[in-house]
Amino acid sequence: MTSQTALSAPGAERPSLRRRLAAAGWDRTTLLVLPAAAFVVLLFIYPFAYGLVLSFQPMAGGVFANYAKFFSDPYLYDTIGTTMWLGLPATLVNMALALPIAFRVRHFRWQRILTTILVIPITLGTVLVAEGLLTYLGPQGWLNRTLIELGVIGSPVRLIHNYWGVFLSLVITGFPFVFLLTLSYVTGIDPALPQAAATLGAGPASRFRHIFLPLLVPGLAVAFCLAFVQAFSVFPSAVLLGAPAGPTRVISIAAYQAAFEQYDHSMASAIAMIMGAVQLVVVVAVLGARTLFYRGPMGSGKG
């Protein structure tokens, strides 16, 4: 007789609520996720749903008036291209710098010290980094004065209040984040795999292409997506180091102006939804493209 039959038999003792919940997978350990789930609902799902509904409640016009206004006004929809022109190159540069440095650092004896030095910009914040770059890259900053004294240039090079100031800020603040993720993926690959390939005669380029790259692509895709989302949401750097009314008027500035200058929170919510949709398209495209490199198991940790 099975336990279920025994429990359903006449006179059988009915299990307690705790046992029934445990049998359904709701034990004490599982219940620990409830605070985290409530946190996500209150601080992410609810604000997102509220903003989405608010975007369809324009101050004037029909339900889709905000979206129609955005895509009919070049001053608004051009911010997508401006933000992409900042976010994508900065992310690609950070990925290109982080990968070779991570491969080199993994063999260093003083890896922790060097890693600590490289991640210092994370502790500074974007505003402090932007303020520092204003002093360092300004017309009378250290960089221009040094180049002028060395005779490299005759007049100061303009590196702030334009595209390059914002771009450099995104690289400086985004590189430590990408580097830490890349280093964790690189050091997680079993060293026996490239050693075995080298024993069989594979050169460094061949080992990277056939061993490291397939194992790294899933992780690098995630690192790229996270770094891109961070760069795409640029705001302080675009205001302090760029030209907010000109070549660095990113989409976050358009949302800010709609909310706090025009006091049109419905339009600001619509711009935020468009911003999130663009990010989602890029993330889905990158995560889908990673299958072109590798379709095997994801695990690459040390045995």
Rosetta blueprint (number, residue, H / E / L):
1 M L
2 T L
3 S H
4 Q H
5 T H
6 A H
7 L H
8 S H
9 A L
10 P L
11 G L
12 A L
13 E L
14 R L
15 P L
16 S L
17 L H
18 R H
19 R H
20 R H
21 L H
22 A H
23 A H
24 A L
25 G L
26 W L
27 D L
28 R H
29 T H
30 T H
31 L H
32 L L
33 V H
34 L H
35 P H
36 A H
37 A H
38 A H
39 F H
40 V H
41 V H
42 L H
43 L H
44 F H
45 I H
46 Y H
47 P H
48 F H
49 A H
50 Y H
51 G H
52 L H
53 V H
54 L H
55 S H
56 F L
57 Q L
58 P L
59 M L
60 A L
61 G L
62 G L
63 V L
64 F L
65 A H
66 N H
67 Y H
68 A H
69 K H
70 F H
71 F H
72 S H
73 D L
74 P H
75 Y H
76 L H
77 Y H
78 D H
79 T H
80 I H
81 G H
82 T H
83 T H
84 M H
85 W H
86 L H
87 G H
88 L H
89 P H
90 A H
91 T H
92 L H
93 V H
94 N H
95 M H
96 A H
97 L H
98 A H
99 L H
100 P H
101 I H
102 A H
103 F H
104 R H
105 V H
106 R L
107 H L
108 F L
109 R L
110 W L
111 Q H
112 R H
113 I H
114 L H
115 T H
116 T H
117 I H
118 L H
119 V L
120 I H
121 P H
122 I H
123 T H
124 L H
125 G L
126 T H
127 V H
128 L H
129 V H
130 A H
131 E H
132 G H
133 L H
134 L H
135 T H
136 Y H
137 L H
138 G L
139 P L
140 Q L
141 G L
142 W H
143 L H
144 N H
145 R H
146 T H
147 L H
148 I H
149 E H
150 L L
151 G L
152 V L
153 I L
154 G L
155 S L
156 P L
157 V L
158 R L
159 L L
160 I L
161 H L
162 N L
163 Y H
164 W H
165 G H
166 V H
167 F H
168 L H
169 S H
170 L H
171 V H
172 I H
173 T H
174 G H
175 F H
176 P H
177 F H
178 V H
179 F H
180 L H
181 L H
182 T H
183 L H
184 S H
185 Y H
186 V H
187 T H
188 G L
189 I L
190 D L
191 P L
192 A H
193 L H
194 P H
195 Q H
196 A H
197 A H
198 A H
199 T H
200 L L
201 G L
202 A L
203 G L
204 P H
205 A H
206 S H
207 R H
208 F H
209 R H
210 H H
211 I H
212 F H
213 L H
214 P H
215 L H
216 L H
217 V H
218 P H
219 G H
220 L H
221 A H
222 V H
223 A H
224 F H
225 C H
226 L H
227 A H
228 F H
229 V H
230 Q H
231 A H
232 F H
233 S L
234 V L
235 F L
236 P H
237 S H
238 A H
239 V H
240 L H
241 L L
242 G L
243 A L
244 P L
245 A L
246 G L
247 P L
248 T L
249 R L
250 V L
251 I H
252 S H
253 I H
254 A H
255 A H
256 Y H
257 Q H
258 A H
259 A H
260 F H
261 E L
262 Q L
263 Y L
264 D L
265 H H
266 S H
267 M H
268 A H
269 S H
270 A H
271 I H
272 A H
273 M H
274 I H
275 M H
276 G H
277 A H
278 V H
279 Q H
280 L H
281 V H
282 V H
283 V H
284 V H
285 A H
286 V H
287 L H
288 G H
289 A H
290 R H
291 T H
292 L H
293 F L
294 Y L
295 R L
296 G L
297 P L
298 M L
299 G L
300 S L
301 G L
302 K L
303 G L
